[in-house]
Amino acid sequence: PRGKDFNLRWIASMVAEGAFVGAHTPQVDLGTGAEPRGITQAGLGVVARALGAEFITASSTLSAAKRVAPFAEKHKTIVGMHNHSNVKDPNEFATPESFATALAQSKRFAINLDIGHFVAAGFDPVDYITKNHERITNLHIKDRKKDQGDNVPWGEGDTPIKDVLQLLKKNEYDIP
């Protein structure tokens, strides 16, 4: 079967079969154009509730986030916006300013901070987490080189993974 509700029916059947037991944060692709990809915007809250998730995370853009904001509010769903490192595109989640723009659009928007991408984009995740921990839903932890460098095995890049983990522990931030 195909159609508007296919993804929701498939997810509901997987939940019923126990395939998503313990799901914490499904990640969805909200798209970048006029229409979302993957899950429909209207299904945002339905999927989060079906999975028993506290929130969802989303790879998106600022323009797509603006369209999603009313759905997040309507369905009372927290959406953690995931960053990448393309600082040349003002529509991309890649800078502290792009996160601030999204957070201002909805009280339901939060941050899924990818600390490797953040370092590759030229920013300090320790400082950012310290200042914004209340709005961070979760972290993606990877090691990357600065200046748009490659993903590398942990300990071989410039991402301060140890410092980030120590910050979370020391301050007892509830950030998975």
C-alpha positions in Angstrom: 0.0 0.0 0.0 1.1 3.5 -0.7 -0.4 6.9 0.1 -0.4 9.6 2.7 -1.0 7.3 5.7 1.4 4.5 4.6 4.3 5.6 6.9 2.0 5.9 9.9 0.4 2.5 9.3 3.8 0.9 8.8 5.1 2.5 12.0 2.0 1.5 14.0 2.4 -2.1 12.8 6.0 -2.1 13.8 5.1 -0.7 17.2 2.4 -3.4 17.6 5.0 -6.1 16.8 7.4 -4.7 19.4 10.0 -3.6 16.8 10.4 -0.1 18.4 10.4 -1.1 22.1 12.4 1.5 24.0 12.5 4.0 21.1 13.7 7.2 22.5 14.3 9.6 19.7 13.2 8.8 16.2 14.9 10.9 13.6 12.8 12.1 10.7 13.6 14.0 7.5 11.4 17.0 7.2 12.7 17.9 3.8 14.0 21.1 2.5 11.5 22.1 -0.3 7.9 22.9 -0.5 6.8 19.4 0.6 8.4 17.4 3.4 10.0 14.1 2.7 9.7 10.9 4.7 7.1 11.4 7.4 4.3 13.9 6.8 4.3 17.0 8.9 0.8 16.2 10.1 2.0 12.8 11.3 4.7 14.3 13.5 3.0 13.9 16.9 1.3 10.7 15.9 4.6 8.9 15.3 6.3 10.3 18.4 3.4 9.1 20.6 3.2 5.8 18.8 6.8 5.1 19.6 6.6 6.4 23.1 9.3 8.9 22.3 9.9 12.0 24.5 10.8 13.9 21.3 11.9 13.5 17.7 15.0 14.8 16.0 15.0 16.1 12.5 17.4 17.0 9.8 15.9 20.0 8.2 16.4 23.6 7.1 15.2 26.9 8.6 12.5 27.3 5.9 11.2 23.7 6.5 11.2 24.3 10.2 9.1 27.4 9.8 6.4 25.2 8.1 6.7 22.5 10.8 6.3 24.8 13.8 2.5 24.9 13.7 2.4 21.0 13.6 4.8 20.8 16.5 2.6 23.2 18.5 -0.6 21.4 17.6 0.6 17.9 18.4 2.6 19.1 21.5 5.7 17.4 20.0 9.3 18.5 20.8 11.4 18.6 17.7 15.2 18.6 18.1 16.7 20.2 15.1 19.9 18.4 14.0 22.8 20.5 12.7 25.3 19.9 9.9 28.4 22.0 9.0 27.4 23.9 5.9 28.0 27.4 7.2 27.8 28.8 3.6 24.0 28.1 3.4 22.0 30.5 5.6 19.1 28.1 5.4 21.1 25.3 7.0 21.3 24.4 10.7 25.0 25.0 11.2 25.5 28.0 13.4 24.4 29.2 16.8 22.5 31.9 15.0 20.5 29.3 12.9 19.6 27.5 16.1 18.5 30.7 17.7 16.3 31.5 14.7 14.6 28.1 14.9 14.1 28.3 18.7 12.4 31.6 18.3 9.8 30.0 15.9 8.4 27.6 18.4 8.6 26.7 22.1 8.4 23.1 20.9 11.7 23.4 18.9 14.9 22.3 20.5 18.4 21.3 19.5 19.9 17.9 18.6 23.5 19.1 18.7 26.0 17.1 16.5 29.2 18.1 18.2 31.4 16.8 15.4 29.6 18.9 12.8 29.6 21.9 15.2 33.4 21.7 15.5 33.8 21.2 11.7 31.8 24.4 11.2 34.1 26.3 13.5 32.2 26.4 16.8 32.9 25.3 20.4 30.4 22.7 21.6 31.4 23.0 25.3 30.7 26.7 25.3 27.4 26.2 23.4 26.2 23.4 25.6 27.0 25.4 28.7 24.9 28.4 27.5 22.1 26.4 25.9 21.7 23.1 27.7 18.1 23.7 28.6 17.1 23.6 24.9 19.3 20.6 23.9 17.3 17.3 23.6 20.3 15.1 22.8 23.7 15.0 21.3 25.2 13.2 18.3 28.8 12.4 19.2 31.3 12.0 16.4 34.9 13.2 15.9 35.7 15.5 13.1 38.5 17.7 12.1 38.1 21.5 12.1 37.5 23.6 9.0 35.1 21.1 7.4 37.4 18.2 8.0 36.5 14.6 7.7 34.8 12.3 10.2 37.6 10.3 11.9 37.7 7.7 14.6 37.2 9.0 18.1 40.4 10.6 19.5 41.8 11.4 16.0 39.9 14.6 15.4 39.4 18.0 16.9 36.0 17.4 18.6 36.4 17.8 22.4 34.4 14.6 23.1 35.9 14.0 26.6 35.3 17.7 27.6 31.7 17.5 26.5 31.0 14.3 28.4 32.8 15.7 31.5 30.7 18.8 31.2 27.5 16.8 31.1 28.5 14.7 34.1 29.8 17.6 36.2 26.8 19.8 35.7 24.3 16.8 35.7 22.8 18.0 32.5 20.0 15.7 31.4 21.2 15.4 27.8 21.4 11.9 26.3 
